[in-house]
Structures are given as C-alpha cells and as structure tokens.
Amino acid sequence: MPANQAALPTDILEQRSHRDARHERLFRWLLKGCALIVLAALLGAAGATLWGGREAFSTFGWHFLVSSAWDPGNDVYGALVPVYGTIATSFIALLIAVPVSFGIAVYLSEVAPTWLRTPVASAIELLAGIPSIIYGMWGLFVFAPFFANHIKPWLTNNLGNKPDDGKLSWVAEHVPFVGKLFGSDYPFGASILVAGIVLAIMIIPFISSVMREVFQTVPTRLKESAYALGSSTWEVSWDIVLPYTRSAVIGGIFLGLGRALGETMAVTFVLGNAMQLSASLLDPGTSIASTIANQFSEASGLQKSSLMALAFLLFVVTFIVLLIARLMLRQLARKEGR
Amino acid sequence: MSSPYLRRRITNALAMVLSTLATLVGLAFLAWILWETLRQGISALDLKLFTKITAYGEDGGLANAMVGSLIINFIGIAIATPIGVLAGTWLAEYADRTKLGESIRFLNDILLSAPSIVMGLFVYTIIVLPTTVLTHGSTTFSGFAGGVALALIALPVIVRTTDEMLRLVPSTLREAALSLGVPQWKLTLQILIRAARSGIITGVLLALARISGETAPLLFTAFGNNYMAINPIEKMSSLPQIIYQYANDPGDSMHALAWAGAFVVTMFVLLLSLGSRLILSRTKVSHD
C-alpha cells in the first residue's frame, strides 16, 4: 500500500525493524538458555557427584571399585557390595521382564482381538504411572511376606544348599552353583531375588510399551506376505516382526535396564539393606541407590564422599546404558524415515 | 498330518498361550498392587489425616506432609514449566535439525530416565550445601531445595511434550503468520504455543503426576519436618517421604498411616494421568 508507506517516514520503519530484530535476538537467547539448562542439569549432576566423591576417589583410588569393605568404624569404603547388588537385581529384573514384556507386546499386536488391545494396553501403562514408593510398600508388606511363606521354602528345600531338614535335594547336589544361589538361612523375604522381581514388575510396562509401539511400525505388507506363505502367528512375530524391529527392541530393553539400575524406593524396601556379599539370591543385600538413601543423611567426611562417589558411578553407568538405548531406538526411526 | 507341520502348530499354540499368560500376569500384578493400596489405604482413612500433623506420631495425621507435598510440587512445576516450555519451543521451532538442537533433544531423553536420587544429590550440592555455609547452619535443608530437585525431574517431561506438540502444529499456520509480517517471536508466543496449548498442559500434568510420587530426591533436599511448615526456606515433609519413614517404622499403626498416605498419593497420580490422557484424546479428535 503505497499511501500508507508514504505516511511512515523511513526512519520509523527502520526503527521498527531494528526493534523487531532486537526482540527476536533476545527471544532466541532466552529460548536457547532454557534449552541449555537441560545440558547443565546432566553435566551438573555428573560434576557435583564427582566433586563430592573426589575425597573417596583420591583416598582409595581404583581400589574403591573392587573393595567389598564398608566400614564406618575404620573409615574404609569400597563399592563392590552395592555395585553387585545393583547389577544382580537389575539382571534378575531383565531376566523376568524381557520375556514377559515380549509376550505382552506379541499378545497386544498380534493375538488379542482388536477391541481388547487399547484397554489392555492402557491398563498395563497404568502400571508405569504408579509411584515407585508404592511398589516398595507393596513389596515390603505384601510381596516379601508372601514370598517368605510360600515361595522361599520351596526354593531353599528343592534348589538350595541349606534346606530346613538338612537333606540336600538332587539339584543342590548335582548341579553346580544352583545350591549356592538358593541357599539361605535368613528368615525373612527381603532379598536380592525379591528386589529383582519387584523391579521386573516396575519395568515391564516400560519395555512392553516400547516393544508394542515398534511392533506397530512393521509394514502390514511384510506381515501379510508371510501369512500368505503359510506362516503361523508365532512365526510372523519371531521371524518377521522381531528381526525388523531388533534394534528398537534392544533399545527398549536398555531403557528398562536404565530405570532398574537407578531405581531407589522400590528396591530399598525389599533388599534388606545388608552390607554383605552373599552368593545366595535369597540373602539380603544392598544397591547403590538404597545405600545412598539409607546412609547419606547421617554420613559425614569420607563416608559422605564415598556415597557421592557411588552416585557418580551410578550416574555414569545409567548414562551409558540410556545412551545405548536411545541410539538403538533411533536406528528404527531412521529406517522409518522419521 | 505331517510331523513338521504338527510341530509348527504346537509351537504356535504354545507361543500364543504363553503370550496371553504374560499379559494376564502383568494385569494380575497391577490388580494386586492397586487392590492392596485401596484396601489398606481406605481402611486407614480418617479425618485426622487431614487435620493433625505428624508430630503426634501414631495419634497424628499427615496434614503437614500433604501441605508440604503441595508446596514442593508447586515450586517444582512453577520452575519447570516456563523453562521446559521455552526449551521445548527452542527445540521445535528454532533448532530443529541443527546439531546442538538434536544433541539437546537426545540428552533430554536421557535426563527423562536418569536416576532421581542423583538429581537429589546434585541439588544437595548446589543449594543445600551453599545455604548451610552462607547462613552458618541456620538454614540447611529446605522445601525450596526439594522443589528444585523435583523441577529437574519434571523438566525433561515438559520439554519433550512441548517439543512434540509444537511439531504437530501444521506449518501452514506458521507460513500464514510469517507472510503477514509477524515477527517469529510473536508467532511463537501468540500463535504456536496457543495452538499447542492443550498438549503442553497435558505435559505439565504428566510431569506433576511424575513428581508427586518421587521420594528419593526429597530425602536430602526437603528432608522432612514433623511440624507444619509453610515457609519454603524451612525443612519440609512430603507425603512420599513420610510414607518412607513410617513404612520403615516397626509400629503397626504407623504402617496404617503409611498406607493411608500411599492411597492418597496413588489416587492423586492416577487421576492426574487419567485426566491428562483425556485432554490429549480430546485434542486428537479435534485435530483430525
């Protein structure tokens, strides 16, 4: 509109465009600053725990990683017991959660009648929304006693090397290691195995929902071709769907592992919090997160620093696991052209 | 029937049964956990939960923990929402397909599942320790520090949903506004964020649901307080922290209080996630 433009002197126009450019620059910097806070949170968490743990690292050096000592009386600390507990519980959790999640994902994407899929999937996802402390309470008051009364006696008597009646079962006598894994004279339920089971229940919804989502990305064409050649539902799931989504499925599993490694509350309640290294899965133990939760507020000096060092180890390990998870998940997204 | 065919059919039948069984097991545990929380929680419900504070022990209630939870969650959301929305906007509108943008989006996904207890220790180091030193020990743990720890956990949730929701906004809207000469910052604030509003609100509600059950990051930040605390620079208790404390107590009446707290938290979280899902499904319908 030439009439309008003539009414505006050029310097006003120029001022306006300068102002807009200034606002635009400010706005960009503001947004970028906010986005960088995400970066700062990750770097800060790593830096703060490393800084807090510097005394422990410099006092014990590499020995910190392999020492099973945790003795506030003599001020000697090592990470081995909590690290073992974290790895053992997470490994048991994966051992249970991966096949179950795969079953759920296959059921929801291939087996179930269509009308049933969404409600069942939402119900399973509801499990993911329950706060971890509720899992912990349920584990402590409901599951651990149930386990101690009904499952543990069977395990110790039929598989373990410390049965109630003193007579070793065939399995404990003839199969190596199994007897040690299930031998325990600890009377309560809280143990590495129970913590692993509770963790498994916690991560099943995460893994199964990732698996279900990626299973749905498999082109119908591929599945129908296999069905047309006479494949059964199981063969389509195992030989077509799974290979197509392999990297994302592994990503989902690592995502669950990342959750399991860093979980505090669900584990702390059912692990028994014993600073001991036992071969038996039925004995109590401890994990990195639950050691920190239990001891940090009363710790000082070298003990506090050791707890910070533990937190640093936990953070680095989960970071690597989650990094692998996200990279694997991205591979499928790439293939999808997203 | 030939034997390989029979074997394939048996394998298939077995796999189908096992996968159905896996789903039933998952649902059974969900039902078991919810049922116990409802049963034990409802039987422990009492008016004194809402009127008395935890200082009275087994004769007391959870009033200070509930107020503390509300305040700490509010601080967490109040910090995380503006930062998260702006950061998500940057990822979707300004840094899409740039190297820095992609890396931050990627790292945000990692922060989403980072161990919350480490976030607690981080905030302990940057807020609790400095305030202790600066005030010579008169202010140590605080509700504010707890709020910051929760904000760090809510942040990635809000960033991610904002980012995703903005990317769903049709680009014709951007083009229309830009062709009218609207500056990009105005377009972003007044048009795009408004268009994605319900999705962003869903993200905030999901973040609230996520942080209201968090316990680990509060143990070394807000710490706990048996008396009513309103001022965020004081130590503050929260429902999850009281649940943790009472569940570890040997007394049965303390356990009942812990179950009541667990019931309140679970109901709150489930209602929030159901509500946010409802908003999301409604917006999806209106977009189609």
Interface residues (C-beta under 8 A of the other chain):
Chain A: D20 H23 E24 F27 R28 L30 L31 K32 C34 A35 L36 I37 V38 L39 A41 L42 G44 A45 A48 T49 W51 G52 P99 V100 S101 F102 G103 I104 V106 Y107 L108 V111 A112 V120 S122 A123 I124 L126 L127 G129 I130 P131 S132 I133 I134 Y135 G136 M137 W138 L140 F141 V142 I201 I204 P205 S208 S232 T233 W234 E235 S237 W238 L255 G258 R259 L261 G262 E263 T264 M265 F269 A289 I292 A293 F296 S297 M308 A311 L314 F315 T318 F319 L322 L323 R326
Chain B: R8 R9 T11 N12 A15 M16 L18 S19 T20 L21 A22 T23 V25 G26 L27 F29 L30 W32 I33 L34 E36 T37 Q40 P82 I83 G84 L86 A87 T89 W90 L91 E93 Y94 A95 G101 I104 F106 L107 N108 D109 I110 L111 S113 A114 P115 S116 I117 V118 M119 L121 F122 T125 I126 L152 L155 P156 V159 P183 Q184 W185 T188 A209 S212 G213 E214 T215 A216 L219 F220 F223 P240 I243 Y244 A247 N248 H255 A258 W259 A262 V265 T266 V269 L270 S273 R277
